[in-house]
Structures are given as structure tokens and as C-alpha cells.
Amino acid sequence: MKRIFLLIPALAPLSVSAEAIEEQLPQQLSHLQAQIDAVRSHFALTDADEGRFNESKAAVRTQEQKFLPSVSGGVNLNRGKTLFYQDGNEKNSPDAAARLQLNVSLRQNIYNGGTDSGKLSVSRKKMLLAELRHVHALRRHIRAWLKDTAAILHQQKLLSYHSAAAERAASLNRLAKRKEASGFLGRRDLLDSERELLRTEQDSISSRQNLDKMMSRHKALYGTAKFDGAEFKDFEGLRQIKISPSSAAELQPYVLRLLPVRIAALEKSIAADETKYASSGRFSPRLDAAAQAGQDFNLTKGQSQSGQAGTTSDSQTDSSRSWSVALTGEVTLNPAVSFGLVEESMLRASTADKSYVKVNEENALGLSDTLLRLQQIRARKKNFEALVSVSSQLRDKNHRLFEAGELSIDRLIASEQDLNRDKVTFAAIEIEELNLSVDVSLAELWGLETSAAQSQVMQ
């Protein structure tokens, strides 16, 4: 099974020779190779960018074939008669003759003002552009799969929290019933415990339904639900990033490696080339070499009759052969549409230049914003981890005090709710930190734009 493409980032965004493609995964994702292969196979069924890439390869082959000589052959079979007159009287009228003419010609373009080689160069750049877009679409799909898999793991964790809260509520309800039967607890407190049990069960049911919905969506989008046994530790390799919040100048080398920026830079280069070739088309010299050979067969044999009695002419020859070689040249000055084509191409080049500047700025801002958010969320994560620990200790202490009859049940229920809420919030912080880490890591490893930059483009 094919592996996904890894684009080796080049330092110069316009360097075509540096666009090396290798079929391998980054080390951080190598343990997910089998699952990624399955996702890629399903994506290939709907990947229009791969089809466009194949079309661009065919376009390159078409341009290359323009350098081949053209060969043509012809056949002409005719029958005719010519009448000759002198002073109004028929003088000599040969019999009707049938002739067969065969010819073959070879033409080779020697020089065409650099147009063919220029179009071939542009076609190769367009092929590279289509390949970059194909790789970009594929990598974004793999990133979406990674994030959706992490979201399912997150939802499973939430379900475990809600299930554990429901079990604790059920245990508290049983304890409340015993205390109520013994007279140590009032009917109102028992109702509070039953209400808490129903609430936690409802949270657990809702969490289960959300998980089932996410699983169905995952299978529909990626054609596979093969993440059994997947854990958050599978993403640890993507948390180790080298990029850190820094000045715009220090981030710029990373920005230039991002695929959207590279694509915009290549579009800019293609537009500039097309402008150059459109301008050169106003003066179009052309030089061709041609060779031709032919043979003419006379299919009618016999003597020709003259218009006067008693005279005859010699019989015609059976066939004749001919060949020729030629060197032809022509120059076209300012064709009718040349001025319009030049203006069109110059405007396209101007648009591509503006687009490149815009894409560069958006991706620089998106990467900087993502790095800053990641730094902030990691600081918040440390604080919330301590908060969950304190909430857990407080819940345990309140539970012991309630069993000893020194604490009301509503205080215990409140501490249970605080603990579950803190756990859910901490899990939300964890998944946000993981998503930001995936964004930054794949920006570094795969040249993918961050989700922040992507949302700016959509706006």
C-alpha cells in the first residue's frame, strides 16, 4: 500500500529544483502508518487534486511532444483530359488520363521565438503546483483525522468521568437511603441524592450519544474506525516542537516553508513567466526545416490522338519521382491579440503578487497566534491540574465527614459536582493543548498552515 507523501521543505520558496518529494512519514507518526494508509486509501476515492495532478502531467507530455517532428503523407487519385485549340480548332487532344500521386513530408521546427520551451517550463511549474496542492489536501485530511481521533479519545474520557460520577451518585443514594431508614437523614436529603443520581445519569447518557455520533461521523469521513487501542500517548511525539513564540523575523523562515505560502509563491512565479512569454509574442520569429518526397504514376497507357488525321504522339511516361528540402522562416509583428494578452498577463501577475503577500501575512499571523495560545494554555493546564487535585481531596474529606454525620448532603453533592466540573474543564484544556500542538508540529514537519490561519482565510 502506498505511503503518504512528505514534502521536504526548501529554504527558497521559488526554487523548483528543491521541491523533492519522498514517500515517508515523519518519525512522530510512524507508529500510525497502517491507520494512515487506510485513511489515505479512502481519501483517494474523492481527491480531485490528485486528478488535477495527473492532468497536469499529461499537459507536460503534450508540450514535450511539440518538439517532435511532424510527418504527413498524402494520396491523390485523379482522371482528367485536356483539350488544345488553335484558331478555334481542336489541334491536339490526348486521351483522358488517370494518375496516382503519392507524397510524404517531414517538418521540424528549429526555432519558434522560445515559445515552445517557455510553455514547457510553465507546464512543468503548473505540474509542480498541482502536486503541491494534492500533497496539501492529503496532509490536511490526515491532520483532520488525527484531530478527530483525539476528539473521540477526549469524548471517551468525558464519558468515563460522567460514568464515574453516576456511580458515585448511586453509591451516595444507597447511603442516603440507609441513613434515612435509620433516622439520621431527612426525606429532603434523600430526594437531593436521587436528583443528583438522575442528573449524573442524564450526563452519562448525553455523553454516550455524543460519542456514538462522533464514531459514525468518523467512519463516514475516513472510511475506517480503526483507532481501537489508540491513546493520548500516541500524540506525545507531536507535542515536542522546536518553534517557539518569537519575533516575526525569526518566524519568517518557518512561514516560507508552509505549503500555502509555497503554493502562492509558485503561482506568482508562473504568472511572471506567462507575462514574459506574452510580451515576447509581439515579435514572433519562426524557422522550420522541411523535406518532401513524392511519386507520380500514370495509370493510362497508349497513344494520344491528334485533332488531325494521320498524326500520332509518343506515349507518356509511366511515372515520375521528385524530392525537395527547404528551410523556411517567417516573422510576425504585433499579432492582433498580442496587446490584450500582455495586459491580461500583467494584471494576473499583479494579482498573484498581492495574493502572495496576503497569504504570507495571514500564515505568519496564524502561526504566531497559535504559538502564543499554546504557551498560554500550557500555563493554564498546570494551574488546573493542581485545582483538580485539590477538588478531589476536598470531595474525599467531605465524603468522610458526611458518613460521620458532620456534613450535610448538599455540601457533599456540591463538592462532587465541583470535582466533575473541574475534571471536564481540565479535559477540555488538554484537548485544546493537543490540537494546538498538532497544528504547530505539522506546520514544522509538513508545512501545513495552522487552524488559526485557515479560519482567517475562510473569513
C-alpha positions in Angstrom: 0.0 0.0 0.0 1.2 3.4 -0.8 2.6 5.7 1.9 1.7 9.3 2.1 3.9 11.9 0.6 6.3 14.0 2.7 7.4 17.3 1.1 10.9 18.2 2.1 10.7 22.0 2.7 13.1 24.1 0.7 14.6 27.3 2.1 13.8 29.2 -1.1 10.1 29.2 -1.9 10.6 29.8 -5.6 13.3 27.1 -6.1 11.7 24.5 -8.3 14.7 22.1 -8.1 14.4 21.9 -4.4 10.9 20.5 -4.5 11.9 17.0 -3.5 9.1 14.5 -2.7 9.7 11.4 -0.6 7.2 8.6 0.3 7.7 8.5 4.1 6.1 9.6 7.3 7.7 11.8 9.9 9.1 9.7 12.8 6.4 11.1 15.1 3.7 9.4 13.1 5.4 6.2 12.0 3.5 4.1 14.6 0.2 5.1 13.0 1.4 4.1 9.5 -1.2 1.3 9.0 -4.1 3.5 10.0 -2.9 6.5 7.9 -2.6 4.2 4.9 -6.3 3.2 5.4 -7.4 6.8 5.7 -5.3 7.8 2.6 -6.9 5.0 0.5 -10.4 6.2 1.3 -9.4 9.8 0.6 -8.0 8.9 -2.8 -11.6 8.0 -3.9 -12.7 11.6 -3.6 -9.4 13.5 -4.0 -10.0 15.8 -7.0 -6.5 17.4 -6.5 -4.9 14.0 -7.4 -6.9 14.0 -10.6 -5.7 17.6 -11.4 -2.1 16.5 -10.7 -2.5 13.7 -13.3 -4.0 16.1 -15.8 -1.0 18.4 -15.3 1.4 15.6 -16.0 -0.4 14.9 -19.3 -0.2 18.6 -20.1 3.6 18.4 -19.7 3.8 15.4 -22.0 1.7 17.4 -24.6 4.2 20.3 -24.5 7.2 17.9 -24.8 5.7 16.4 -27.9 5.7 19.8 -29.7 9.5 19.3 -30.1 9.0 16.2 -32.2 9.0 16.5 -36.0 5.7 16.2 -37.8 5.3 13.6 -40.5 2.4 13.6 -43.1 1.6 11.6 -46.1 -0.8 12.2 -49.0 -2.5 10.3 -51.8 -4.2 11.8 -54.9 -6.0 9.8 -57.5 -7.5 11.7 -60.4 -8.6 11.2 -64.0 -8.8 14.1 -66.4 -8.5 15.3 -70.0 -7.1 18.5 -71.5 -8.2 19.9 -74.9 -5.9 22.0 -77.0 -7.2 24.6 -79.6 -5.6 26.7 -82.3 -7.6 29.4 -84.1 -10.8 27.8 -82.7 -10.0 24.4 -84.0 -9.0 21.4 -81.8 -5.3 20.8 -82.5 -4.2 18.1 -80.1 -6.4 16.3 -77.6 -4.8 13.5 -75.7 -6.9 10.7 -74.3 -8.3 11.0 -70.8 -5.6 10.1 -68.3 -5.7 8.6 -64.8 -2.9 9.4 -62.4 -1.9 8.4 -58.9 0.2 10.7 -56.8 1.9 9.7 -53.6 3.9 12.0 -51.3 5.4 12.1 -47.8 6.6 15.2 -46.0 8.7 15.9 -42.8 8.7 19.2 -40.9 10.8 20.1 -37.9 10.6 23.4 -36.1 14.1 24.7 -35.4 13.2 28.0 -33.6 9.9 29.5 -32.5 11.0 32.5 -30.5 11.4 30.4 -27.4 7.6 30.0 -27.1 7.6 26.2 -27.0 10.4 25.9 -24.4 8.8 28.6 -22.4 5.4 26.9 -22.4 7.1 23.6 -21.4 8.7 25.4 -18.5 5.4 26.9 -17.4 3.7 23.5 -17.8 6.3 21.8 -15.5 5.7 24.5 -12.9 2.0 24.0 -13.2 2.5 20.3 -12.7 4.5 21.0 -9.5 1.8 23.4 -8.4 -0.8 20.7 -8.9 1.4 18.2 -6.9 1.8 20.7 -4.1 -2.0 21.2 -3.9 -2.5 17.4 -3.9 0.0 16.9 -1.1 -1.5 19.9 0.8 -5.0 18.4 0.6 -3.8 15.0 1.6 -1.9 16.3 4.6 -4.8 18.4 5.8 -7.0 15.3 5.6 -4.6 13.3 7.7 -4.4 16.2 10.2 -8.2 16.3 10.4 -8.2 12.5 11.0 -5.6 13.0 13.8 -7.7 15.7 15.5 -11.0 13.8 15.1 -9.3 10.7 16.6 -8.1 12.8 19.5 -11.6 14.2 19.9 -13.1 10.7 20.2 -10.5 9.9 22.8 -11.4 13.1 24.6 -15.1 12.2 24.5 -14.3 8.7 25.8 -12.6 10.3 28.7 -15.6 12.6 29.4 -17.8 9.5 29.3 -15.7 7.8 31.9 -15.9 10.9 34.1 -19.7 11.1 33.8 -20.0 7.3 34.4 -17.8 7.5 37.5 -19.9 10.5 38.7 -23.1 8.4 38.2 -21.6 5.5 40.1 -20.6 7.8 43.0 -24.1 9.3 42.9 -25.7 5.8 43.0 -23.4 4.9 46.0 -24.4 8.2 47.8 -28.1 7.4 47.1 -27.8 4.0 48.7 -26.0 5.5 51.7 -28.7 8.2 52.0 -31.4 5.5 51.9 -29.7 3.7 54.8 -29.3 6.9 56.8 -32.9 7.9 56.1 -34.2 4.5 57.2 -32.1 4.8 60.4 -33.5 8.3 61.0 -30.1 10.0 60.6 -31.2 11.7 57.4 -34.4 13.6 56.3 -36.6 12.9 53.4 -35.5 16.1 51.7 -31.8 15.0 51.8 -32.8 11.6 50.2 -34.6 13.5 47.4 -31.4 15.5 46.8 -29.4 12.3 46.4 -32.0 10.9 44.0 -32.0 14.1 42.0 -28.2 14.1 41.8 -28.3 10.4 40.6 -30.7 11.3 37.8 -28.7 14.3 36.8 -25.4 12.4 36.5 -27.2 9.5 34.7 -28.5 12.1 32.2 -25.0 13.5 31.7 -23.7 10.0 31.1 -26.4 9.2 28.5 -25.8 12.5 26.7 -22.0 11.8 26.7 -22.6 8.3 25.3 -24.9 9.7 22.5 -22.2 12.3 21.5 -19.6 9.5 21.4 -21.8 7.4 19.1 -22.4 10.4 16.8 -18.7 11.1 16.6 -17.9 7.5 15.8 -20.5 7.4 13.0 -19.1 10.7 11.5 -15.5 9.4 11.8 -16.4 6.2 9.8 -18.2 8.2 7.1 -15.4 10.7 6.6 -12.4 8.4 6.8 -13.8 5.1 5.8 -12.4 3.4 8.9 -12.9 3.4 12.6 -9.6 1.7 13.3 -8.4 3.6 16.4 -9.1 0.8 18.8 -6.4 0.9 21.4 -5.4 4.5 20.5 -4.4 6.6 23.5 -3.4 10.1 24.1 0.2 9.0 24.4 0.2 8.2 20.7 0.2 12.0 20.2 3.1 12.7 22.5 5.6 12.9 19.6 3.7 15.8 18.2 3.9 17.7 21.4 7.7 18.1 21.1 8.0 21.2 18.9 11.0 23.3 18.1 9.1 26.5 17.1 8.6 28.9 20.0 6.9 32.3 20.2 9.3 34.8 18.9 9.6 37.9 16.7 8.1 37.9 13.2 11.6 37.9 11.6 12.5 34.7 13.5 9.2 33.0 12.4 9.5 34.0 8.8 11.7 31.1 7.8 9.0 28.7 9.1 6.3 30.7 7.3 8.1 30.4 4.0 8.1 26.6 4.3 4.3 26.5 4.8 2.6 24.9 1.8 0.0 27.7 1.2 2.9 30.2 1.1 4.9 28.0 -1.3 1.8 27.5 -3.5 1.2 31.3 -3.6 4.9 31.8 -4.4 4.7 29.3 -7.3 1.6 30.9 -8.6 3.4 34.2 -8.6 6.3 32.7 -10.5 4.0 31.2 -13.1 2.2 34.5 -13.6 5.5 36.3 -14.1 6.7 33.7 -16.7 3.4 33.9 -18.6 3.8 37.7 -18.7 7.3 37.4 -20.1 6.1 34.9 -22.9 3.1 37.0 -23.7 5.3 40.1 -24.2 7.7 38.1 -26.4 4.8 37.0 -28.5 4.5 40.5 -30.0 7.6 39.7 -32.1 7.4 36.0 -33.2 10.2 34.7 -35.4 9.9 31.1 -36.7 12.3 28.8 -38.5 11.3 25.4 -39.9 13.1 22.7 -41.8 11.0 20.7 -44.3 11.7 17.7 -46.6 9.3 16.2 -49.1 9.3 13.2 -51.5 6.7 12.1 -53.9 6.0 9.8 -56.8 3.5 10.2 -59.7 2.1 7.2 -61.5 0.4 7.3 -64.9 -2.3 4.7 -64.8 -3.3 5.2 -68.6 -1.1 3.7 -71.3 -1.4 4.1 -75.1 -1.0 6.7 -77.8 -2.6 10.1 -77.9 -4.8 11.0 -80.8 -4.3 14.4 -82.5 -7.1 16.5 -83.9 -5.9 15.9 -87.5 -5.9 12.5 -89.2 -2.8 10.6 -89.7 -0.8 12.1 -86.8 0.2 10.5 -83.5 2.3 11.5 -80.4 4.7 9.5 -78.4 3.2 7.6 -75.4 3.5 9.2 -72.0 6.0 8.1 -69.3 4.8 5.6 -66.6 5.9 7.5 -63.5 7.9 10.3 -62.1 9.7 11.0 -58.8 10.5 14.2 -57.0 12.0 15.4 -53.7 12.8 18.7 -52.1 14.4 20.1 -48.9 13.7 23.6 -47.7 14.4 26.0 -44.9 11.6 28.4 -44.3 11.3 31.4 -41.9 8.7 33.9 -41.0 8.3 36.8 -38.6 5.0 38.0 -37.1 5.0 41.5 -35.7 2.4 42.5 -33.1 -0.4 39.9 -33.8 -3.9 41.2 -33.4 -4.4 39.9 -29.9 -0.9 40.4 -28.6 -1.6 43.7 -26.8 -4.6 42.3 -25.0 -2.7 39.2 -23.9 0.1 41.3 -22.5 -2.3 43.4 -20.5 -4.1 40.3 -19.2 -1.0 38.6 -18.1 0.4 41.7 -16.4 -2.8 42.0 -14.4 -2.7 38.3 -13.4 0.9 38.8 -12.3 -0.2 41.8 -10.2 -3.0 39.8 -8.6 -0.7 36.8 -7.9 1.8 39.2 -6.2 -0.9 40.6 -4.0 -2.2 37.1 -3.2 1.3 36.0 -2.1 1.7 39.0 0.2 -1.7 38.3 1.7 -1.1 34.6 2.2 2.3 35.3 3.8 0.9 37.7 6.3 -2.1 35.5 7.2 0.0 32.5 7.8 2.6 34.5 9.8 -0.2 35.9 12.0 -1.8 32.4 12.3 1.4 30.7 13.3 2.3 33.5 15.8 -1.2 33.4 17.3 -1.2 29.6 17.7 2.2 29.6 19.4 1.0 32.3 21.8 -2.2 30.4 22.6 -0.2 27.2 23.1 2.0 28.9 25.6 -1.0 30.3 27.5 -2.9 27.0 27.5 0.0 25.1 28.9 0.4 27.6 31.7 -3.3 27.3 32.4 -3.1 23.5 32.3 -0.6 23.4 35.2 -2.8 25.6 37.3 -5.9 23.5 36.6 -4.1 20.2 37.3 -3.5 21.5 40.8 -7.1 22.6 41.1 -8.4 19.1 40.2 -6.1 17.6 42.8 -7.5 20.0 45.5 -11.1 19.3 44.4 -10.5 15.6 44.7 -9.1 15.9 48.2 -12.0 18.1 49.3 -14.5 15.7 47.9 -12.9 12.7 49.7 -12.8 14.7 53.0 -16.4 15.8 52.7 -17.5 12.2 52.0 -15.9 11.1 55.2 -17.5 13.9 57.1 -20.9 13.0 55.6 -20.5 9.4 56.6 -19.7 10.6 60.2 -22.8 12.8 60.2 -20.8 16.0 60.4 -21.6 17.4 57.0 -24.9 17.9 55.1 -25.6 16.0 52.0 -25.9 19.2 49.9 -22.4 20.1 50.7 -21.2 16.7 49.6 -23.2 16.9 46.4 -21.7 20.3 45.7 -18.2 19.0 46.1 -19.0 16.1 43.8 -20.3 18.5 41.2 -17.2 20.7 41.6 -14.9 17.8 41.1 -16.6 16.5 38.0 -16.8 20.1 36.5 -13.1 20.6 37.2 -12.2 17.3 35.6 -14.3 18.1 32.5 -12.7 21.6 32.3 -9.3 20.1 32.6 -10.0 17.6 29.9 -11.2 20.5 27.6 -7.9 22.2 28.3 -6.0 19.0 27.5 -7.7 18.5 24.1 -7.2 22.2 23.2 -3.5 21.9 24.1 -3.2 18.8 22.0 -4.9 20.4 19.0 -2.6 23.4 19.2 0.4 21.1 19.5 -0.7 19.1 16.4 -1.1 22.4 14.5 2.4 23.7 15.4 4.1 20.3 14.9 2.6 19.7 11.5 3.4 23.3 10.5 7.0 22.4 11.3 7.1 18.8 9.9 4.6 19.1 7.0 4.4 22.8 6.2 0.7 22.9 7.0 -0.9 26.2 7.9 -2.4 26.4 11.4 -6.1 26.3 12.0 -5.9 30.0 13.0 -4.6 30.9 9.6 -7.1 28.7 7.9 -10.0 30.4 9.8 -8.7 33.8 8.7 -8.7 32.7 5.0 -12.3 31.5 5.4 -13.4 34.8 6.8 
